[in-house]
Every structure is written in structure tokens, then in C-alpha cells.
Amino acid sequence: MDWDEDKIDQAVLALLYFGLHEECRAWKGFDWGAMNRLHEKGLISDPVGKAKSVLLTEEGLAEARRLAELLFGNRG
């Protein structure tokens, strides 16, 4: 099956939002391809390195919040 990488990236970014700590850090336990694409889009810090978490940029944090509400919010 062909996967829509943009949708995967959106889901990963939304899930990073749920794992936030220290206001803008999230554990980087997701697919490396998606994490690299999010970094290339300027939404997170570089995931390559010894740190076990990444920083969400200001833009990334706002987009993560929006996507979390869109994908997982209670519309009821």
C-alpha cells in the first residue's frame, strides 16, 4: 500500500503533542523518517543525537495542538 507521508507526519506531530513535557519537549519514539520530515519542515528540533527528546518549535507546537484537536478531539 502507498502511504500518505503528509498524513503520517500530521499524526506523529499530534501524538508528540500528547507527550509534551517542560512545555515544548516530547520523547522521540516515533518513526525516524517521519521525525526527519518534521525537522525538515521546521516543526521540531533535529531528532538525530543523544537526547531522548526533541523540542517543538513555536510553529510546531501550534500545529501539533491544532492537529491533536482535529484528529483526536471530542466533537460531540
C-alpha positions in Angstrom: 0.0 0.0 0.0 1.2 3.5 -0.7 1.2 5.7 2.4 0.5 9.4 2.5 3.6 10.7 4.3 2.0 14.1 5.0 -0.9 12.3 6.9 1.7 10.2 8.8 3.6 13.3 9.7 0.4 15.1 10.9 -0.5 12.1 13.1 3.1 11.9 14.6 3.1 15.6 15.3 -0.3 15.4 17.0 0.9 12.4 19.1 4.1 14.3 20.0 1.7 16.9 21.5 0.3 14.4 23.9 3.8 13.5 25.2 4.8 17.1 25.9 6.9 17.8 29.0 8.7 21.0 30.0 6.1 22.9 27.8 7.7 22.1 24.4 9.7 18.8 24.7 8.5 15.4 23.5 10.0 12.0 23.6 11.2 11.0 20.1 10.0 7.4 20.0 8.4 7.6 16.5 9.4 6.5 13.0 12.8 8.2 12.1 11.5 9.1 8.6 8.6 11.0 10.0 10.8 12.7 12.6 13.3 13.8 10.0 10.5 15.2 7.8 9.0 17.1 10.7 12.5 18.5 11.3 12.9 19.5 7.6 9.5 21.3 7.8 10.8 23.3 10.8 8.3 21.8 13.3 10.8 20.1 15.6 14.5 20.3 16.5 16.9 17.8 14.9 16.0 14.3 16.1 19.5 13.0 15.5 21.7 12.9 18.6 21.9 11.5 22.1 19.0 13.4 23.5 15.9 11.3 24.0 13.5 14.1 23.3 13.0 16.8 20.7 11.9 20.4 21.0 8.8 21.5 19.2 9.3 24.9 17.5 6.8 27.6 18.2 5.2 26.8 14.8 5.4 23.1 15.6 3.7 23.5 18.9 0.8 25.4 17.5 0.4 23.0 14.6 0.6 20.0 17.0 -2.1 21.4 19.2 -4.3 22.1 16.1 -3.8 18.6 14.7 -4.4 16.9 18.1 -7.7 18.7 18.4 -8.6 17.9 14.8 -7.6 14.3 14.8 -8.5 13.3 18.4 -10.8 15.9 19.9 -14.3 15.1 21.1 -16.6 16.6 18.5 -19.7 15.5 20.5 
